[in-house]
Amino acid sequence: MELLARFEIKKKLAKELVTKVGEQHIRENIKYVFEKKPNIEVSNMAEYIIRAIEEN
């Protein structure tokens, strides 16, 4: 949840995501976003990360 808070994802949503998909899934998707997509322009990083986590 601390990792998600760094991206300004609200605590309630962070809890829901951790419960729904698990910490490992969240870490893998955040890593993917930053390793595989470093050159993309994202206007809202929190929204992009949430979408990546939910859609894997």
Secondary structure, DSSP 8 states (H G I E B T S, - for coil): -HHHHHTT--HHHHHHHHHHH-HHHHHHHHHHHHHH-TT---S-HHHHHHHHHHH-
